[in-house]
Amino acid sequence: MLRMLDCASMSPWFPHWEVGTPCLLVGTHQGLVLVDTGLGLHDYLQPSPMVRFFRLVLGIEDSPERAAVRQLAHLGVRPESVQHIVMTHLHFDHAGGLPDFPQAEVHVHRREVEAMQHPRGWMELAYDRADFHQPNWVLYEKPTEEWLGFDAIRLPFTPEILMIPLFGHTRGHCGVAIRDGERWLFQCADALPTNAQFDLTPGWVNRLVIGRHVDKIRDCAASHPDVRVLAGHMWRSTFDLL
């Protein structure tokens, strides 16, 4: 079972894009796994000053029903049934839902936790301390294998889930590759431009904001048509087709 949810809809002032933030619910032999959480209930009901600022700038929809915990409830999934969360990175729009799943083990790269604890640089202003309720961190660091030309860290799940270091947007940013039958889903998160459209933004913007991996991911997708690539923010119409 693999399901994609939009857990933070937004319409930035410029450019005026209608986008959502994918969170993936994956059924594994080890229980339900959530890949990223989107915004949490507290981001809607009691947002921090930083989140209020970004909600205004990014045009984030004020809808608590978008929170992953509420969407899963509509699917009949209790919060405690989500036993594991795999994080691409810990920016507020991807990690805000962590407090809604306090029992879950949170799988993340060690460098990302260190970046959150000791932020530096303008891209690390988007960590919100309200998201971190003493999570049960499970930290990873060294690659264990190669996956389609990328360094990879195998996570303890079946079907296979791999953490793919894609440092740049943040110091510990990672993609997540998920086996889906005979295919793979590669959630590259904010290592790709919106909607995984490789040429949507100029190369210098990509290097400044999301890192240096766009060309390599483009080559991987072209060489492996059995891999579906996602970005951290996708056109809202993507979710309408689900």
C-alpha positions as CSV (number, residue, x, y, z in Angstrom):
1,M,0.0,0.0,0.0
2,L,1.4,3.4,-1.1
3,R,-0.7,6.5,-0.8
4,M,0.2,10.2,-1.4
5,L,-1.4,12.9,0.7
6,D,-1.2,16.7,0.3
7,C,-0.3,17.9,3.8
8,A,0.4,21.6,3.0
9,S,-1.4,23.4,0.2
10,M,-0.1,26.8,-0.8
11,S,-0.4,29.5,-3.4
12,P,2.7,31.8,-3.2
13,W,2.3,35.4,-4.3
14,F,5.2,35.0,-6.7
15,P,5.4,32.9,-8.7
16,H,1.7,32.2,-8.4
17,W,1.7,28.5,-8.3
18,E,-1.0,26.2,-6.9
19,V,1.0,23.5,-5.1
20,G,0.7,20.8,-2.5
21,T,3.2,19.1,-0.3
22,P,3.4,15.3,-0.7
23,C,3.5,13.0,2.3
24,L,3.6,9.3,1.6
25,L,1.8,6.6,3.6
26,V,3.6,3.3,3.0
27,G,2.4,-0.1,4.2
28,T,5.4,-2.3,5.3
29,H,5.9,-5.6,7.1
30,Q,7.0,-3.4,10.0
31,G,3.8,-1.4,10.1
32,L,2.8,1.9,8.6
33,V,5.5,4.3,7.5
34,L,4.9,8.0,6.8
35,V,7.5,9.8,4.6
36,D,7.4,13.5,5.8
37,T,4.5,14.9,7.7
38,G,3.7,18.2,6.2
39,L,2.2,20.8,8.6
40,G,0.9,19.7,11.9
41,L,-2.2,20.6,13.8
42,H,-0.3,23.1,15.9
43,D,0.8,24.9,12.7
44,Y,-2.9,25.6,11.9
45,L,-4.3,26.1,15.5
46,Q,-1.3,27.7,17.3
47,P,1.3,28.7,14.7
48,S,4.6,30.1,15.8
49,P,5.6,33.6,14.7
50,M,7.9,32.0,12.1
51,V,5.1,29.8,10.7
52,R,2.7,32.7,10.6
53,F,5.2,34.7,8.5
54,F,5.7,31.8,6.0
55,R,2.0,31.1,5.9
56,L,1.5,34.7,4.7
57,V,4.4,34.8,2.3
58,L,3.7,31.3,0.8
59,G,-0.1,31.6,0.8
60,I,-0.5,28.4,2.9
61,E,-4.1,27.3,3.1
62,D,-5.5,27.7,6.6
63,S,-7.1,24.2,6.8
64,P,-6.4,21.9,9.8
65,E,-8.0,19.1,7.8
66,R,-4.8,19.1,5.7
67,A,-2.8,17.9,8.7
68,A,-1.7,14.3,8.1
69,V,-3.2,13.1,11.4
70,R,-6.6,14.4,10.3
71,Q,-6.4,13.0,6.8
72,L,-5.3,9.6,8.2
73,A,-8.3,9.6,10.6
74,H,-10.6,10.0,7.6
75,L,-9.0,6.9,6.2
76,G,-9.6,5.0,9.4
77,V,-5.9,5.1,10.5
78,R,-5.2,6.0,14.1
79,P,-2.1,8.1,14.9
80,E,-0.6,5.3,17.0
81,S,-0.8,3.0,13.9
82,V,2.0,5.1,12.3
83,Q,5.0,3.5,13.9
84,H,7.7,5.0,11.8
85,I,8.3,8.4,10.1
86,V,11.1,8.9,7.5
87,M,12.1,12.5,7.1
88,T,13.6,14.1,4.0
89,H,14.5,17.1,6.1
90,L,13.2,19.0,9.0
91,H,11.8,22.3,7.6
92,F,8.5,23.3,9.2
93,D,6.4,22.5,6.1
94,H,7.8,18.9,6.0
95,A,8.2,18.2,9.7
96,G,5.4,20.2,11.4
97,G,3.3,17.0,11.9
98,L,5.9,15.2,14.1
99,P,4.1,16.2,17.4
100,D,0.9,14.6,16.1
101,F,2.7,11.2,16.1
102,P,4.7,11.2,19.4
103,Q,5.0,7.4,19.5
104,A,6.7,7.1,16.1
105,E,10.3,6.4,15.5
106,V,11.7,9.2,13.3
107,H,14.3,8.1,10.8
108,V,16.5,10.9,9.6
109,H,20.1,11.7,8.7
110,R,22.3,12.7,11.6
111,R,23.5,15.8,9.7
112,E,19.9,17.1,9.5
113,V,19.3,16.8,13.2
114,E,22.6,18.6,13.8
115,A,21.5,21.4,11.3
116,M,18.2,21.8,13.1
117,Q,19.9,22.0,16.5
118,H,22.6,24.5,15.3
119,P,21.1,26.3,12.2
120,R,23.3,28.5,10.1
121,G,22.7,30.2,6.8
122,W,19.4,31.6,5.5
123,M,18.0,28.2,4.3
124,E,18.1,26.9,7.8
125,L,15.8,29.7,9.1
126,A,12.8,27.4,8.3
127,Y,13.3,25.0,11.3
128,D,10.6,25.5,13.9
129,R,11.5,24.4,17.4
130,A,7.8,23.8,18.1
131,D,8.0,20.7,15.8
132,F,10.5,18.9,18.0
133,H,8.8,17.3,21.0
134,Q,11.8,15.1,22.0
135,P,11.2,12.8,19.0
136,N,12.4,9.2,19.1
137,W,15.2,9.8,16.6
138,V,16.7,7.0,14.7
139,L,19.8,8.5,13.1
140,Y,21.7,7.4,10.0
141,E,25.0,8.6,8.6
142,K,27.1,6.4,6.4
143,P,25.9,5.0,3.0
144,T,25.5,1.2,3.0
145,E,25.2,0.6,-0.7
146,E,24.6,2.2,-4.2
147,W,21.2,2.7,-5.8
148,L,21.1,3.7,-9.5
149,G,24.3,5.7,-9.2
150,F,23.5,7.3,-5.8
151,D,24.9,6.6,-2.4
152,A,22.1,5.0,-0.4
153,I,21.3,4.0,3.2
154,R,19.0,1.0,3.6
155,L,16.3,1.4,6.1
156,P,14.9,-1.5,8.1
157,F,11.7,-2.0,6.1
158,T,10.1,-4.4,3.6
159,P,9.3,-3.5,0.9
160,E,12.6,-1.7,0.5
161,I,13.0,1.9,1.5
162,L,16.3,3.7,1.0
163,M,17.5,7.0,2.2
164,I,19.4,8.9,-0.5
165,P,21.7,11.7,0.7
166,L,21.0,14.8,-1.4
167,F,22.7,17.5,0.7
168,G,22.3,21.1,-0.4
169,H,18.8,22.5,0.4
170,T,19.8,21.7,4.0
171,R,23.0,20.1,5.4
172,G,21.3,16.8,5.9
173,H,18.6,16.8,3.2
174,C,17.9,13.3,1.8
175,G,15.6,11.8,-0.8
176,V,13.7,8.6,-0.1
177,A,13.4,5.7,-2.6
178,I,10.5,3.3,-2.1
179,R,10.0,0.0,-3.8
180,D,6.5,-0.2,-5.3
181,G,6.1,-3.6,-6.9
182,E,8.3,-3.6,-10.0
183,R,8.8,0.1,-9.9
184,W,10.4,2.7,-7.6
185,L,9.1,5.9,-6.3
186,F,11.9,8.5,-5.7
187,Q,10.8,11.3,-3.4
188,C,13.6,13.9,-4.0
189,A,11.8,16.5,-1.8
190,D,13.4,19.9,-2.0
191,A,16.4,18.7,-4.0
192,L,14.2,19.3,-7.1
193,P,12.3,22.3,-8.5
194,T,8.5,22.3,-7.9
195,N,6.6,19.5,-9.6
196,A,9.9,17.7,-10.5
197,Q,10.1,19.9,-13.6
198,F,13.9,19.9,-14.1
199,D,14.0,23.1,-16.2
200,L,11.3,25.1,-14.2
201,T,13.9,27.3,-12.6
202,P,17.3,28.5,-13.8
203,G,20.4,26.4,-12.9
204,W,21.9,29.2,-10.7
205,V,18.6,29.3,-8.7
206,N,18.7,25.6,-8.3
207,R,22.3,25.6,-7.0
208,L,21.5,28.5,-4.6
209,V,18.3,27.1,-3.2
210,I,18.0,23.4,-3.7
211,G,21.5,22.1,-4.3
212,R,23.5,20.5,-7.1
213,H,21.6,17.3,-7.7
214,V,19.1,18.3,-10.4
215,D,21.1,17.2,-13.4
216,K,22.0,13.8,-11.8
217,I,18.4,13.1,-10.9
218,R,17.3,14.1,-14.4
219,D,19.8,11.6,-15.9
220,C,18.6,8.9,-13.5
221,A,14.9,9.4,-14.5
222,A,15.8,9.4,-18.2
223,S,17.8,6.2,-17.9
224,H,15.3,4.4,-15.6
225,P,11.7,4.8,-16.8
226,D,10.6,2.5,-14.0
227,V,11.4,5.2,-11.5
228,R,8.7,7.9,-10.7
229,V,10.3,11.1,-9.4
230,L,8.5,13.4,-7.0
231,A,9.5,16.8,-5.6
232,G,8.8,18.3,-2.2
233,H,6.0,20.4,-3.7
234,M,3.9,19.3,-6.6
235,W,1.1,21.0,-8.7
236,R,-2.2,20.6,-6.8
237,S,-3.6,18.9,-9.9
238,T,-1.3,16.0,-9.2
239,F,-3.3,15.2,-6.0
240,D,-6.6,15.7,-7.8
241,L,-5.8,12.7,-10.0
242,L,-5.3,10.3,-7.1
